[in-house]
């Protein structure tokens, strides 16, 4: 019960604490908008693993997605771009405040 209360107070910081998700957040801070296979290639991970962690970040409200044309457009295809929400900074600020 105490752990659940602490988790709620930290606003989901535990979702950001996983090393893969933290790496994705860091990457999206730098590049702003990326699609799954580009994130996977940059981090040296499988598309499937990255997609799983992106779904966790999406469920937690830390990323949003939109569809658009892949860049580079060869071959032409539509991909799902992910970008961070303001919730990331809000939760990290709460977390830092909680551990002070």
C-alpha positions as CSV (number, residue, x, y, z in Angstrom):
1,X,0.0,0.0,0.0
2,X,2.8,2.4,0.9
3,X,4.6,1.6,-2.4
4,X,1.5,2.2,-4.4
5,X,1.0,5.6,-2.7
6,X,4.7,6.5,-3.4
7,X,4.3,5.4,-7.0
8,X,1.3,7.7,-7.5
9,X,3.1,10.6,-5.9
10,X,6.0,10.2,-8.3
11,X,3.5,10.3,-11.2
12,X,4.8,7.3,-13.1
13,X,8.5,8.0,-12.8
14,X,9.0,4.2,-12.6
15,X,8.0,4.0,-16.3
16,X,10.9,6.3,-17.2
17,X,13.3,4.4,-15.0
18,X,13.8,1.5,-17.3
19,X,17.2,1.8,-19.2
20,X,15.6,1.3,-22.7
21,X,12.8,3.8,-22.0
22,X,15.3,6.3,-20.6
23,X,17.4,5.9,-23.7
24,X,14.4,6.5,-25.9
25,X,13.4,9.6,-24.0
26,X,17.0,10.9,-24.3
27,X,17.0,10.2,-28.0
28,X,13.6,11.9,-28.5
29,X,14.9,15.0,-26.6
30,X,17.7,15.3,-29.1
31,X,15.9,14.4,-32.4
32,X,12.3,15.6,-31.4
33,X,10.5,13.2,-33.7
34,X,11.4,9.7,-34.7
35,X,9.8,6.5,-35.9
36,X,10.3,3.0,-34.4
37,X,12.8,1.5,-36.8
38,X,15.0,4.6,-36.7
39,X,15.0,4.6,-32.9
40,X,15.8,0.9,-32.9
41,X,18.6,1.3,-35.4
42,X,20.1,4.3,-33.5
43,X,20.0,2.4,-30.2
44,X,21.1,-1.0,-31.7
45,X,17.9,-2.7,-30.5
46,X,15.2,-4.7,-32.3
47,X,12.1,-2.9,-33.7
48,X,9.9,-5.2,-31.6
49,X,11.7,-4.3,-28.3
50,X,11.5,-0.6,-29.1
51,X,7.8,-0.9,-30.0
52,X,7.1,-2.5,-26.7
53,X,8.8,0.3,-24.7
54,X,7.2,3.0,-26.9
55,X,3.8,1.5,-26.0
56,X,4.7,1.7,-22.3
57,X,5.7,5.4,-22.8
58,X,2.5,6.1,-24.7
59,X,0.3,4.4,-22.1
60,X,2.1,6.5,-19.4
61,X,1.4,9.7,-21.4
62,X,5.1,10.4,-22.0
63,X,5.0,10.2,-25.8
64,X,2.4,10.9,-28.5
65,X,2.4,9.6,-32.1
66,X,1.4,10.8,-35.5
67,X,1.6,9.2,-38.9
68,X,3.7,10.6,-41.7
69,X,6.0,9.8,-44.6
70,X,9.3,8.1,-43.8
71,X,12.4,10.1,-44.1
72,X,14.3,9.1,-46.3
73,X,11.4,8.3,-48.5
74,X,13.1,5.4,-50.2
75,X,11.1,3.2,-50.3
76,X,8.0,5.4,-49.9
77,X,6.1,4.4,-46.8
78,X,4.0,5.8,-44.0
79,X,5.4,5.4,-40.5
80,X,4.4,6.3,-37.0
81,X,6.4,9.2,-35.6
82,X,6.9,9.5,-31.8
83,X,7.6,12.7,-29.8
84,X,7.8,13.5,-26.1
85,X,5.0,15.2,-24.2
86,X,5.4,17.8,-21.5
87,X,4.6,15.1,-19.0
88,X,8.2,13.9,-19.1
89,X,9.5,17.1,-17.6
90,X,6.6,17.3,-15.1
91,X,7.2,13.8,-13.8
92,X,11.0,14.2,-13.6
93,X,10.6,17.4,-11.7
94,X,8.2,15.7,-9.2
95,X,10.7,12.8,-8.9
96,X,13.6,15.1,-8.2
97,X,11.5,17.0,-5.6
98,X,10.4,13.8,-3.9
99,X,14.0,12.6,-3.4
100,X,15.4,15.8,-2.0
